[in-house]
Amino acid sequence: MKRISAVLLLVLALAGAAAGFLLDHALTTAGRATFTPSAVLPIFLVLLGLAVLALAWPVRRSTRGAARHRVDPFRALRIAMLARASSLVGAVICGVGVGLGAYLLTRPIDPPVGSMTAVVATAAAGLVLTIAAVIAESFCLLPGDGPHDPDGSNGPRLEDDDDDHPRTAADTGH
């Protein structure tokens, strides 16, 4: 299993920005007020980022040999998947916030301060969640085994990455 791609996160952020911009444009065209995210959303996103980091910290300690107990590899995999999903969600929400803000700034009238504050806080919290989740995912990686890696890659591996040892036809376990 490989790390989340920065290109994927950037593409999702751009798609979120386009969606946020088009959402506000559609609402304005229909004669409705623009979308303003809830004030609770940025708080929730930052707390989610902190929770993901807190869950990944014991895995990091275990992989670096600082922990007394070894972490279950399945738990490490679940935390890595939570971190990956959180980074995807954070990138999209950051993009939506940027798109909403871009639309508000392109209108001929000045946006209300409350709307702009909520949009900027949402975009910033989405970025914080993405960064925290990428860091948490890196906590769940094992250090590389050095130059004698069987697949030739010296980079870090996820805790459960043991599928690089292919089975032969006689080794099916039946």
Sequence and secondary structure as in RCSB ss.txt:
>XXXX:A:sequence
MKRISAVLLLVLALAGAAAGFLLDHALTTAGRATFTPSAVLPIFLVLLGLAVLALAWPVRRSTRGAARHRVDPFR
ALRIAMLARASSLVGAVICGVGVGLGAYLLTRPIDPPVGSMTAVVATAAAGLVLTIAAVIAESFCLLPGDGPHDP
DGSNGPRLEDDDDDHPRTAADTGH
>XXXX:A:secstr
     HHHHHHHHHHHHHHHHHHHHHHHHTT       THHHHHHHHHHHHHHHHHHHHHHHHTT  SS   HHH
HHHHHHHHHHHHHHHHHHHHHHHHHHHHHHHSSS   HHHHHHHHHHHHHHHHHHHHHHHHHHHTEE    TT T
TS  S EETT  TTS   GGGS  
